Amino acid sequence: MSRSHPHSNVRQLEETKAAARTLKLGLEPLDVRGLDDLQRAFDAMTRSNPEALLIVADPLIGTYRAQLVDFAARRRLPAVDPFKESVEIGGLMAYAVDLVDLNRRTATYVDKILRGAKPGDLPIEQPTKFELLVNMKTAQALGLKLSPSVLLQADLLIK
């Protein structure tokens, strides 16, 4: 599920499409820009009956976290998204930015600016630290047996 916007996750969607081709997986991107689009996406997924749901990072999609987790649970869809909070409320998995690390790095930028650095002179950085979170209760409810390697790599297992 993605949001089409000239500056919004175009690269992430293209890389996801490339990975799907490499793995020989079907991918049906769904455009969501608001609540009406979300319902249309739910209707489309109900018709196409996908095997899983991948939610891309987008602040708008994050506002629909509860609806997405509920839809995935009702349809018995394994879902992976970029929000730790989704796993905490019943989502299956998240590969999320480590917000503590991100906030620490943001603080160093603020410090540099307060010491006189011009914001335009500072390099743009991408997050570098991520967390893998798994909700074991949801995996069990979906009848999924997760591989030991996934469980060993997880930063947080919710039991």
Buried (B, 14 or more C-beta within 10 A) or exposed (E): BBBBEEEBBEEBBEEBEEEBEEEEEEBEBBEBEEEEBBEBBBEEBEEEEBEEBBBBBBEBBBEBBEBBBBBBBEBEBBBBBBBBBBBBBBBBBBBBBBEEBBEEBEEEBEEBEEEEEEEEEEEEEEEEEBBBBBBBEBBEEBEEEBEEEEEEEBBBBBE
